[in-house]
Amino acid sequence: MATKAAHKPINPLLRLALEAGPLAVFFFCNARFGIFPATGAFMVATLVALAANWSLERRLPVMPMVSGFFVLIFGGLTLILQDELFIKMKPTIVNSLFAVILFGGLYSGRALLKPLFGAAMQLSDQGWRVLTFRWACFFVLLAGLNEFVWRNFETDTWVDFKVFGIMPLTFAFMLAQMPLIMRHQLPDADQGK
């Protein structure tokens, strides 16, 4: 029983707060104190969110863990070298890495979203392949958008874009996948019980 309690999924709103909270801290601190203090606060908030996730689930979700690793590396470089370029490049690198991993999995015959989200949804193999392909393409789009915005606009505009552009785009993309998920949803094995 202790094992089941340790792996009990957390409330979706709490998960959203843990994943979006560090970004909100980054946005707030940038507006009040500038990019360098905001980067430090982002790093601390990311560690706090990962620690909270660990204490609640006794595991770390893969995507926030990878993103957190890069926040610490690129945030550290930003602070040590006093060069905001590093924190601005972080989303491009993380999204490109996710895209390469997903495309690589598809190339080798594996839909890598299935092991990540298979407990949350039961899809046909074709459904997992299409969903994985779409997410890989979306990560490429996010990487490209980040590159465009940080290279062509002021830092404050880039920070605003991270909060008010990327987050809504991601939610809209997730909602747009619902017809695919519903179409490829497998019948619940426990329905007959």
C-alpha positions as CSV (number, residue, x, y, z in Angstrom):
1,M,0.0,0.0,0.0
2,A,2.8,2.4,0.8
3,T,4.1,2.0,-2.8
4,K,0.7,3.0,-4.2
5,A,0.5,6.1,-2.0
6,A,4.0,7.2,-2.9
7,H,3.1,7.1,-6.7
8,K,-0.4,8.6,-6.4
9,P,-0.7,11.2,-9.2
10,I,-1.1,14.7,-8.0
11,N,-4.0,17.0,-8.7
12,P,-3.7,18.5,-12.3
13,L,-4.0,22.1,-11.0
14,L,-1.2,21.5,-8.5
15,R,0.9,20.0,-11.3
16,L,0.2,23.0,-13.5
17,A,1.2,25.3,-10.6
18,L,4.5,23.3,-10.1
19,E,5.3,23.5,-13.8
20,A,4.2,27.1,-14.5
21,G,5.1,28.5,-11.1
22,P,8.8,29.0,-11.8
23,L,8.0,30.8,-15.1
24,A,5.6,33.1,-13.2
25,V,8.4,33.8,-10.7
26,F,10.8,34.6,-13.6
27,F,8.2,37.0,-15.2
28,F,7.5,38.8,-11.9
29,C,11.1,39.2,-10.9
30,N,12.2,40.3,-14.4
31,A,9.5,43.0,-14.3
32,R,10.6,44.2,-10.8
33,F,14.4,43.6,-10.7
34,G,15.7,42.8,-14.2
35,I,16.9,39.7,-16.1
36,F,19.8,38.6,-13.8
37,P,17.9,38.6,-10.5
38,A,15.0,37.0,-12.4
39,T,17.3,34.2,-13.6
40,G,18.5,33.5,-10.1
41,A,14.9,33.4,-8.8
42,F,13.9,31.2,-11.8
43,M,16.6,28.7,-10.8
44,V,15.5,28.6,-7.1
45,A,11.8,28.3,-8.1
46,T,12.7,25.5,-10.4
47,L,14.5,23.6,-7.7
48,V,11.6,24.2,-5.3
49,A,9.1,22.9,-7.8
50,L,11.1,19.8,-8.5
51,A,11.6,19.2,-4.8
52,A,7.8,19.6,-4.2
53,N,7.1,17.2,-7.1
54,W,9.5,14.7,-5.6
55,S,8.0,14.9,-2.1
56,L,4.4,14.5,-3.5
57,E,5.0,11.7,-6.0
58,R,8.4,10.3,-5.2
59,R,9.4,10.7,-8.8
60,L,10.3,13.5,-11.1
61,P,8.4,14.0,-14.4
62,V,10.8,13.7,-17.3
63,M,10.1,17.0,-19.1
64,P,10.2,19.3,-16.1
65,M,13.3,17.4,-14.9
66,V,15.1,17.9,-18.2
67,S,14.0,21.5,-18.5
68,G,15.1,22.1,-14.9
69,F,18.5,20.7,-15.6
70,F,18.9,23.2,-18.5
71,V,17.5,26.1,-16.4
72,L,20.3,25.4,-13.8
73,I,23.0,25.1,-16.4
74,F,22.1,28.0,-18.6
75,G,20.9,30.1,-15.7
76,G,24.2,29.5,-14.0
77,L,26.1,30.5,-17.2
78,T,23.9,33.6,-17.4
79,L,24.7,34.7,-13.9
80,I,28.4,33.7,-13.9
81,L,29.1,35.4,-17.2
82,Q,26.5,38.2,-16.8
83,D,25.3,37.4,-20.3
84,E,21.5,37.0,-20.8
85,L,22.2,35.1,-24.1
86,F,22.4,31.8,-22.2
87,I,19.0,32.0,-20.5
88,K,17.5,33.1,-23.8
89,M,18.9,30.1,-25.7
90,K,17.7,27.6,-23.1
91,P,14.2,27.2,-24.5
92,T,15.6,26.7,-28.0
93,I,17.9,24.0,-26.9
94,V,15.4,22.2,-24.6
95,N,12.6,22.2,-27.3
96,S,15.1,21.1,-30.0
97,L,16.3,18.3,-27.7
98,F,12.7,17.1,-27.1
99,A,12.0,17.2,-30.8
100,V,15.2,15.2,-31.7
101,I,14.4,12.6,-29.0
102,L,10.8,12.2,-30.2
103,F,11.7,12.1,-33.9
104,G,14.6,9.7,-33.1
105,G,12.2,7.4,-31.3
106,L,9.8,7.4,-34.2
107,Y,12.6,6.7,-36.6
108,S,13.6,3.7,-34.5
109,G,10.0,2.5,-34.3
110,R,9.1,3.8,-30.9
111,A,6.5,6.4,-29.9
112,L,8.3,7.7,-26.9
113,L,5.2,9.6,-25.5
114,K,3.6,6.2,-24.7
115,P,6.0,5.4,-21.8
116,L,5.6,9.0,-20.5
117,F,1.8,9.2,-20.7
118,G,0.6,5.6,-21.1
119,A,-0.7,5.5,-17.6
120,A,-2.9,8.6,-18.2
121,M,-4.3,7.6,-21.6
122,Q,-4.7,4.4,-23.5
123,L,-4.2,5.0,-27.2
124,S,-3.7,2.7,-30.2
125,D,-0.2,2.4,-31.5
126,Q,-1.1,4.5,-34.5
127,G,-2.5,7.1,-32.1
128,W,0.7,7.2,-30.1
129,R,2.8,7.6,-33.3
130,V,0.7,10.4,-34.6
131,L,0.6,12.2,-31.3
132,T,4.4,11.8,-30.9
133,F,5.0,13.2,-34.4
134,R,2.8,16.2,-33.7
135,W,4.5,17.0,-30.4
136,A,7.9,16.7,-32.1
137,C,6.8,19.1,-34.7
138,F,5.4,21.5,-32.1
139,F,8.7,21.4,-30.2
140,V,10.4,22.4,-33.5
141,L,8.0,25.3,-33.8
142,L,8.6,26.4,-30.2
143,A,12.4,26.4,-30.7
144,G,12.0,28.4,-33.9
145,L,9.7,30.9,-32.3
146,N,12.0,31.4,-29.3
147,E,14.9,32.0,-31.7
148,F,12.9,34.6,-33.6
149,V,11.7,36.4,-30.6
150,W,15.0,36.6,-28.6
151,R,17.0,37.6,-31.7
152,N,14.6,40.4,-32.8
153,F,13.1,41.9,-29.7
154,E,14.1,43.4,-26.3
155,T,14.6,41.1,-23.3
156,D,11.3,42.2,-21.6
157,T,9.4,41.3,-24.8
158,W,11.1,37.9,-24.9
159,V,10.1,37.3,-21.2
160,D,6.5,38.4,-21.9
161,F,6.5,36.0,-24.9
162,K,7.7,33.1,-22.7
163,V,4.7,33.6,-20.4
164,F,2.0,35.0,-22.6
165,G,3.0,33.4,-25.9
166,I,4.4,30.0,-25.2
167,M,2.1,28.9,-22.4
168,P,-1.2,29.8,-24.3
169,L,0.3,28.2,-27.5
170,T,1.1,25.0,-25.6
171,F,-2.4,24.8,-24.0
172,A,-4.0,25.5,-27.4
173,F,-1.9,22.8,-29.0
174,M,-2.8,20.3,-26.2
175,L,-6.5,21.0,-26.7
176,A,-6.2,20.7,-30.5
177,Q,-4.9,17.1,-29.9
178,M,-8.2,16.0,-28.1
179,P,-9.9,14.9,-31.4
180,L,-6.9,12.7,-32.2
181,I,-6.8,11.3,-28.6
182,M,-10.5,10.6,-28.7
183,R,-10.3,8.9,-32.1
184,H,-7.5,6.6,-31.0
185,Q,-8.6,6.0,-27.4
186,L,-8.7,2.2,-26.6
187,P,-11.8,0.8,-24.8
188,D,-11.2,0.8,-21.1
189,A,-10.1,-2.7,-20.0
190,D,-11.8,-2.2,-16.6
191,Q,-15.2,-1.2,-18.1
192,G,-16.5,-4.7,-18.0
193,K,-15.6,-5.2,-14.4
